[in-house]
Amino acid sequence: MVRELSVKDFKGVCDGNGVSPAGVYDPESESQHSFVIVNQFVTRGPNIYVFPDVEYDFPSDYSLYQVALSQVELVACVSRVSETLAKRCPYSRFGGGTDYTIQKFDAEYDVGIFVAQTGEKLDSISFKKEFGPFECPEYVSASEGVHTNIEYAYPTEEIQDYIGQQYVLPKKGGD
């Protein structure tokens, strides 16, 4: 019996280990290529997207769709390599009690692009993302026992646009 693919199967591609039942990546193909984003700094599963098969210039006005794991051809492995505290918002609970803090970090990420089936590394690029101006909310709601909320700026659109422009959409004659 053949085991179904799991999103966790694609984590090993970031270490150069291919996933043999994954989709075949042919850079000369005229069809679009699906990809997985593996965030190597979180424990939840990777996000799986494919760009739709429509006629227009990328990246204007596109949307993302989920695909079958067996169709995934490329893996983008994202690692957070540096962080800088951009804003700290301290709070005291009403009537005293435990303090609560929101911390927002600007961050830099390295992204490696791999062929899912073979684990071959095709490319790497870095992105830096900043929160920009941010005002601390006057009030926050926090669960009991939670003392800090940490958020990192994440370049979602930049990563998706780069992968889309370089790898997902087929190259048209002479591109």
Legacy VTK file of the C-alpha trace (Angstrom):
# vtk DataFile Version 3.0
C-alpha trace
ASCII
DATASET POLYDATA
POINTS 175 float
0.000 0.000 0.000
1.322 3.454 -0.957
1.351 6.002 1.842
-0.206 9.399 1.106
2.078 12.406 1.214
1.968 14.681 4.249
3.053 18.322 4.443
5.720 17.138 6.898
7.301 15.079 4.089
8.475 18.299 2.438
10.506 19.527 5.434
13.342 17.153 4.495
13.684 18.786 1.071
15.245 21.763 2.883
18.097 19.413 3.835
18.498 18.137 0.257
16.293 15.038 0.645
13.881 14.581 -2.240
10.278 13.396 -2.003
9.996 10.839 -4.807
6.166 10.868 -5.142
6.165 14.680 -5.565
5.420 16.318 -8.906
8.050 16.396 -11.648
9.668 19.822 -12.105
10.461 20.609 -15.726
11.693 24.210 -16.060
10.995 24.063 -19.806
7.347 23.111 -19.261
4.713 25.571 -20.429
2.449 24.801 -17.462
2.572 26.464 -14.081
4.622 24.941 -11.268
3.183 24.443 -7.771
5.220 25.013 -4.632
5.278 24.560 -0.886
6.598 27.142 1.554
8.318 25.499 4.526
8.853 27.917 7.394
11.749 26.296 9.237
11.250 28.403 12.357
7.697 27.302 13.242
6.166 23.984 14.240
2.958 24.198 12.215
2.863 22.744 8.733
3.997 24.470 5.549
1.615 26.451 3.388
0.744 24.885 0.040
-0.165 27.118 -2.883
-0.367 27.018 -6.647
-0.791 29.975 -8.930
-3.938 29.783 -11.100
-3.783 28.986 -14.781
-4.907 32.329 -16.206
-3.631 34.675 -18.902
-2.188 37.903 -17.483
1.156 39.329 -16.496
2.325 38.144 -13.095
2.095 39.365 -10.329
-0.828 41.746 -10.858
-4.160 40.472 -9.651
-3.309 36.862 -8.853
-4.646 34.591 -6.164
-3.404 31.363 -4.621
-5.091 27.967 -4.569
-4.382 24.789 -2.652
-3.168 21.777 -4.631
-2.655 18.069 -4.077
0.672 17.315 -2.400
1.575 14.886 -5.176
1.547 17.859 -7.597
4.033 19.966 -5.621
7.156 20.528 -7.738
9.120 23.148 -5.779
9.852 23.833 -2.123
10.742 27.245 -0.728
12.587 26.808 2.585
12.395 29.940 4.731
14.734 30.533 7.682
14.693 33.598 9.931
18.365 34.607 10.217
18.188 37.843 12.205
15.745 39.948 14.166
15.711 43.405 15.689
13.203 44.644 18.261
11.120 47.293 16.495
8.543 48.045 19.185
7.773 46.965 22.753
4.348 47.647 24.219
4.136 46.933 27.988
0.788 46.572 29.792
-0.346 46.005 33.359
-3.482 43.993 34.036
-6.464 45.905 35.338
-6.336 45.981 39.119
-2.723 44.827 39.221
-1.564 41.341 38.480
0.764 39.948 35.873
2.243 42.222 33.277
1.715 41.601 29.564
3.965 42.721 26.702
3.645 42.896 22.933
6.986 42.731 21.130
7.287 43.329 17.397
10.482 42.422 15.560
11.826 43.413 12.166
13.455 40.337 10.657
15.626 39.041 7.844
14.959 35.714 6.123
16.931 33.424 3.840
14.876 31.533 1.265
16.181 28.482 -0.587
14.325 27.161 -3.645
14.515 23.360 -4.054
13.162 20.763 -6.470
10.702 18.729 -4.366
11.362 15.373 -6.047
15.179 15.477 -5.902
16.112 17.961 -3.161
18.302 19.868 -5.660
18.834 23.503 -4.657
18.024 25.875 -7.523
18.413 29.266 -5.904
18.637 31.277 -2.701
17.680 34.844 -1.840
17.337 37.005 1.280
14.473 39.280 2.289
14.331 41.870 5.052
10.941 42.899 6.387
10.135 45.751 8.769
6.915 46.539 10.620
7.116 50.226 9.857
5.300 52.750 12.049
3.311 51.020 14.756
1.401 52.505 17.661
0.775 50.405 20.742
-2.932 49.702 21.225
-4.451 51.439 24.233
-6.012 48.173 25.437
-5.236 44.518 24.791
-6.884 41.237 25.683
-4.674 38.444 26.986
-5.275 34.891 28.140
-4.414 33.970 31.701
-0.840 32.762 31.944
0.217 34.483 28.704
2.755 37.216 29.409
4.279 38.050 26.034
3.034 38.207 22.465
5.951 38.141 20.009
5.386 38.988 16.350
7.899 38.995 13.504
7.529 40.948 10.286
7.251 38.321 7.529
7.705 38.971 3.779
4.839 36.766 2.542
4.085 38.737 -0.628
7.745 39.278 -1.466
8.508 35.542 -1.219
5.438 34.537 -3.227
6.108 37.176 -5.894
9.759 36.131 -6.263
8.907 32.426 -6.553
6.077 33.216 -8.939
8.139 35.426 -11.217
11.196 33.164 -11.259
9.735 29.645 -11.084
5.948 29.275 -11.026
4.764 30.925 -14.208
6.091 29.303 -17.369
8.597 31.247 -19.419
7.072 32.456 -22.665
9.164 32.209 -25.849
12.383 34.230 -25.529
11.905 35.175 -21.836
LINES 1 176
175 0 1 2 3 4 5 6 7 8 9 10 11 12 13 14 15 16 17 18 19 20 21 22 23 24 25 26 27 28 29 30 31 32 33 34 35 36 37 38 39 40 41 42 43 44 45 46 47 48 49 50 51 52 53 54 55 56 57 58 59 60 61 62 63 64 65 66 67 68 69 70 71 72 73 74 75 76 77 78 79 80 81 82 83 84 85 86 87 88 89 90 91 92 93 94 95 96 97 98 99 100 101 102 103 104 105 106 107 108 109 110 111 112 113 114 115 116 117 118 119 120 121 122 123 124 125 126 127 128 129 130 131 132 133 134 135 136 137 138 139 140 141 142 143 144 145 146 147 148 149 150 151 152 153 154 155 156 157 158 159 160 161 162 163 164 165 166 167 168 169 170 171 172 173 174
